[in-house]
Every structure is written in C-alpha cells, then in structure tokens.
Amino acid sequence: TVHVRQDDVTDTNPTLSDDERDAFLGDGGTGVPSFSTGEAEPPHATPVSYGYDEVESDFYFRLAVDDDSAKRAPTDRLVTFVVHGQSDDEWQSVAQPAELE
C-alpha cells in the first residue's frame, strides 16, 4: 500500500474550496499517479483505485513492483496524482504533486 502524503495541500484547481475538493474526492475512486522518469522519457502513468482521507488530505493506493523488475522503485521518484470527473455538467479535477511513503 502506498501512502501519498500531502504536507502542503495546494489545490491546482483554485475554484474548488477544501470542502468541495473533499466532496469531489469522496472516500476514493480512480486516479492516475504520474511518476517522474529520466529527462528524455515521458512520465510513467497508470490508473489505480485509491482511498482518500479528508481529515489528513491523504491518498492511499497499491502498487505492485516485481522484485526482479528493471523499473525503479516508485518511492524514490516524484509523483503527481490526478483525479478527474464530471459533476453537474462540469468537469472537475485535482492534481496533487506529492511524495510517496
């Protein structure tokens, strides 16, 4: 289980209040973590199911990495976690830069 800690919650969508953001994120859903890679490579992004703790403003999700994989461990890279969806004929999104724990 990966814990995305948001030490300084800075919403990339300034039109959402904290309460609106928490209502939009609910207690979880589907989001996309995008992991940094080398300078000449695009970020690695894959959809995952997540949990959200509105009291701590933290995301939780699971990642599986094979011990024999040549891929770098996800906890040693920067990540941006993105959730988007439609509500009342409007699209909303939250993009949170974070570090994995």
Long-range contacts (C-beta under 8 A, 24 or more apart in sequence): 1-60, 1-61, 1-62, 2-60, 2-61, 2-62, 2-63, 2-74, 2-75, 2-100, 2-101, 3-58, 3-59, 3-60, 3-100, 3-101, 4-33, 4-58, 4-59, 4-60, 4-61, 4-79, 4-81, 4-96, 4-98, 4-99, 4-100, 4-101, 5-58, 5-98, 5-99, 5-101, 6-57, 6-58, 6-59, 6-96, 6-98, 9-57, 9-96, 10-96, 10-97, 11-94, 11-96, 12-93, 12-94, 12-95, 12-96, 13-92, 13-93, 13-94, 13-95, 16-92, 16-94, 21-94, 22-52, 22-54, 24-83, 24-85, 24-87, 24-92, 24-94, 25-52, 25-54, 25-83, 25-94, 26-52, 27-51, 27-52, 27-54, 28-52, 28-60, 29-83, 29-85, 30-83, 31-59, 31-61, 31-81, 31-82, 31-83, 32-81, 32-82, 32-83, 33-61, 33-63, 33-74, 33-79, 33-80, 33-81, 33-82, 34-79, 34-80, 34-81, 34-82, 35-74, 35-77, 35-78, 35-79, 36-77, 36-78, 36-79, 37-77, 43-80, 44-71, 50-81, 50-83, 59-96, 59-98, 74-100, 75-100, 75-101
